[in-house]
Amino acid sequence: MVYISGSSLFATLLSLCPSTISLLLPPSSLPQAPALLNTSYLNQLAGPVAPPGFEMTFFVEQGHTYDPTNFYISTVEAMYNLSKRDYEAAVRVGQSEVVRGIQFRYFEKQQQQGRRTALRNKHVVLAILAALSQMDKEDDFGAALVEMNQYKEVFGLMKILAQDSPGPERPRSTQATDVGKNITTAERDGDPTTKGPITADNMNSTNLTFSQSIIDPEDPTLVIEYERYGEAFACKTLLGASLDALASSAPLDGTTTIFLFQGTVWSKEVAYRTFSVWEESERRFLLNFAMIRRAMLLLPMRIVEGQSCGEVNFRILHGGEPKGHGSFFIPSVPNKKVS
């Protein structure tokens, strides 16, 4: 059992998953105009923020043999579904959702007369994110119960339960279509000569190449081009970074645009980062959270499906035009544990 209390919750969550949504000043080449100072540009968060007085207690059931990567795949898809919903909306009592063999079930608990805290999507986002970090820490995937408290009173429960125990063979991740060229060994395993992740300075460089592509099955005009490079790391770590990104995006509407979006998996082994393209004629950034969420779902799933997890650069296009670039990468001062 793990107990996270009161005012320390947000700091504890950040230590587990120190993701940030950062809005930096645009590159020096961009115009410094008052038109930039709008709400879509100035959104600044430090991960999903816990409500005041919010607490969680975790119970991880021991002895399960569910494959960690399969568990992460299911949880990432469940978090993607949550990230698209109204962050403040109430969760239906007794609601249950099964994603790839993993059941997520939510309950409200009777409270003292005159006091009622509704279980909301924002509570579930925090609970899933923190529960997975604890299961990862204990290296035991299969079942967990999370009690959610408001000012010391339990108001909600979430149960995560694997309905079966599959081996390492993983289900197909998405129905996305690969339209890239035939994959070479270097492209599959990563090119060690590549210098590093995409930055604001090099994202428009003609030296960047993307050998593989994913067409979004829900919107064929959205394409994610990508290229593996650099070092390999565990697939569950890549999925953990994706989970953090989706959770961090949940408070924001899909139409919200952002210049820089970044964070890390809770272990800090792998970071993610996206940059938006600047549209000079309309004086705005083009990459929005709907596009980012699709990339954070489809790309890691595809890479895991190919069992070639590691550093990767990518570009997001919509209607044939680049909207943003990004990377999953090992930070420059990593705490590496590749398995």
Residue pairs with C-beta under 8 A, 6 or more apart in sequence:
1 57
1 58
1 59
2 57
2 58
2 60
2 134
3 55
3 56
3 57
3 58
4 12
4 13
4 55
4 56
4 57
4 58
4 130
5 55
6 53
6 55
9 50
9 54
9 55
9 56
10 49
10 50
13 47
13 48
13 50
13 126
13 129
13 130
14 46
14 47
15 266
16 129
16 130
16 133
16 134
16 266
17 47
17 129
17 130
17 133
17 244
17 247
17 263
17 264
17 265
17 266
18 47
18 263
18 264
18 266
18 268
19 46
19 47
19 244
19 245
19 247
19 248
19 262
19 263
19 264
20 45
20 46
20 47
20 248
20 262
20 263
21 43
21 44
21 45
21 46
21 47
21 248
21 249
21 252
21 258
21 261
21 262
21 263
22 44
22 260
22 261
22 262
23 41
23 42
23 43
23 44
23 258
23 259
23 260
24 200
24 259
24 260
26 32
26 36
26 259
26 278
27 200
27 201
27 278
30 36
30 278
31 280
31 283
33 283
35 283
36 283
40 256
40 257
40 258
40 284
40 285
41 257
41 258
41 259
41 285
43 252
43 256
43 258
45 248
45 251
45 252
47 244
47 247
47 248
47 263
48 122
48 125
48 126
48 129
48 247
48 248
48 250
48 251
49 251
50 126
51 122
51 123
51 150
53 150
53 151
54 123
54 126
54 148
54 149
54 150
55 148
55 149
55 150
55 152
56 126
56 127
56 130
56 146
56 147
56 148
56 149
57 146
57 147
57 149
58 130
58 131
58 134
58 144
58 145
58 146
59 144
59 145
59 146
59 147
60 131
60 134
60 135
60 138
60 140
60 143
60 144
61 140
61 142
61 143
61 144
61 145
62 138
62 140
63 140
63 142
64 140
64 141
64 142
64 143
64 162
64 165
65 142
65 165
66 141
66 142
66 162
66 165
66 166
67 141
67 166
67 167
67 168
67 170
68 136
68 139
68 141
68 236
69 168
69 170
69 235
69 236
69 239
69 304
70 100
70 101
70 166
70 170
70 171
71 102
71 135
71 141
71 142
71 162
72 132
72 235
72 236
72 239
72 240
72 243
73 100
73 170
73 171
73 173
73 239
73 301
73 304
74 99
74 100
74 101
74 102
75 99
75 102
75 128
75 132
75 160
75 239
75 243
76 239
76 242
76 243
76 246
76 297
76 300
76 301
77 99
77 100
77 297
78 97
78 99
78 102
78 104
78 128
79 125
79 128
79 129
79 243
79 246
79 247
79 250
80 246
80 293
80 296
80 297
81 97
81 99
82 121
82 124
82 125
82 128
82 246
82 250
83 125
83 246
83 247
83 249
83 250
83 293
84 254
84 293
85 121
86 121
87 120
87 121
87 122
87 125
87 250
87 251
88 120
88 121
88 122
89 120
89 121
90 118
90 119
90 120
91 106
91 118
91 119
91 120
91 121
91 123
91 124
91 156
92 106
93 106
93 107
93 108
93 119
94 105
94 106
94 107
95 105
95 106
96 103
96 104
96 105
96 106
97 103
97 104
97 105
98 104
98 163
100 171
101 162
101 163
101 164
101 166
102 160
102 161
102 162
102 163
103 159
103 160
103 161
103 162
103 163
104 124
104 128
104 158
104 159
104 160
105 158
105 159
105 161
106 119
106 124
106 156
106 157
106 158
107 119
107 156
107 157
107 158
107 159
108 118
108 119
108 155
108 156
108 157
109 154
109 155
109 156
109 157
111 117
111 153
111 154
111 155
112 153
115 153
116 155
117 150
117 153
117 155
117 156
118 155
119 148
119 155
119 156
121 250
122 250
122 251
123 148
123 156
124 158
125 247
125 250
126 247
127 146
127 148
127 158
128 158
128 160
128 243
128 247
129 243
129 244
129 247
130 146
131 144
131 146
131 158
131 160
132 240
132 243
133 240
133 266
134 144
135 141
135 144
136 236
136 240
136 266
136 267
141 162
142 161
142 162
142 165
143 159
143 160
143 161
143 162
144 159
144 160
145 157
145 158
145 159
145 160
146 157
146 158
146 159
146 160
147 154
147 156
147 157
148 154
148 155
148 156
148 157
148 158
149 155
170 304
170 305
172 305
173 301
173 302
173 304
173 305
174 214
174 217
174 297
174 298
174 301
174 302
174 305
175 217
176 214
176 215
176 216
176 217
176 298
176 301
176 302
177 214
177 215
177 217
178 212
178 213
178 214
178 302
179 213
179 215
179 223
180 210
180 211
180 212
180 213
180 225
181 211
181 212
183 211
183 212
183 306
184 211
187 211
187 212
187 227
187 228
188 228
188 306
188 308
189 228
189 232
189 308
189 310
190 228
190 229
190 230
190 231
190 232
190 308
190 310
190 311
191 227
191 228
191 229
191 230
192 229
192 230
192 231
194 227
194 229
194 230
194 313
196 230
196 329
197 273
197 311
197 313
197 327
197 329
198 208
198 273
198 275
198 313
198 325
198 326
198 327
199 275
200 260
200 275
202 208
203 275
203 325
208 227
208 313
208 315
208 325
209 227
210 225
210 226
210 227
210 313
210 314
210 315
211 227
212 225
212 226
212 227
213 223
213 224
213 225
213 226
214 223
214 224
214 225
214 226
214 298
214 299
214 302
215 222
215 223
216 222
216 223
216 224
216 294
216 298
218 294
219 294
221 318
221 319
221 320
222 291
222 294
222 316
222 317
222 318
223 316
223 317
223 318
224 294
224 295
224 298
224 299
224 314
224 315
224 316
224 317
225 314
225 315
225 317
226 299
226 302
226 303
226 312
226 313
226 314
226 315
227 312
227 313
227 314
228 303
228 308
228 310
228 311
228 312
229 310
229 311
229 312
229 313
230 310
230 311
230 329
230 330
231 310
231 311
231 330
231 338
232 308
232 309
232 310
232 338
233 269
233 270
233 309
233 310
233 311
233 330
233 336
233 338
234 309
234 337
234 338
234 339
235 303
235 304
235 307
235 309
237 265
237 267
237 269
237 270
237 309
238 270
238 300
238 303
238 304
238 309
238 310
238 328
239 300
239 304
240 265
240 266
240 267
240 270
241 263
241 264
241 265
241 270
241 271
241 272
241 300
241 328
242 272
242 296
242 297
242 300
243 265
244 263
244 264
244 265
244 266
244 272
245 261
245 263
245 272
245 292
245 296
246 293
246 296
246 297
248 261
248 263
249 261
249 289
249 292
249 293
249 296
252 289
253 289
254 288
254 289
254 290
254 293
255 288
255 289
255 290
256 288
256 289
257 276
257 284
257 285
257 286
257 287
257 288
258 274
258 276
258 285
258 287
258 288
258 289
258 292
259 275
259 276
259 278
259 285
260 273
260 274
260 275
260 276
261 273
261 274
261 289
261 292
262 271
262 272
262 273
262 274
263 271
263 272
264 270
264 271
264 272
264 331
265 271
267 335
267 337
268 331
268 334
268 335
269 330
269 331
269 334
269 335
269 336
269 337
269 338
270 328
270 329
270 330
270 331
271 328
271 329
271 330
271 331
272 296
272 326
272 327
272 328
272 329
273 326
273 327
273 329
274 287
274 292
274 295
274 316
274 324
274 325
274 326
275 287
275 324
275 325
275 326
276 285
276 286
276 287
276 323
276 324
277 285
277 286
277 287
277 322
277 323
277 324
277 325
278 284
278 285
278 286
279 285
279 286
286 321
286 323
286 324
287 316
287 323
287 324
288 323
291 316
291 318
291 323
291 324
292 316
292 324
295 314
295 316
295 326
299 312
299 314
299 328
300 328
303 309
303 310
303 312
311 327
311 328
311 329
311 330
312 327
312 328
312 329
313 325
313 326
313 327
314 325
314 326
314 327
315 322
315 324
315 325
315 326
316 322
316 323
316 324
316 325
316 326
317 323
330 336
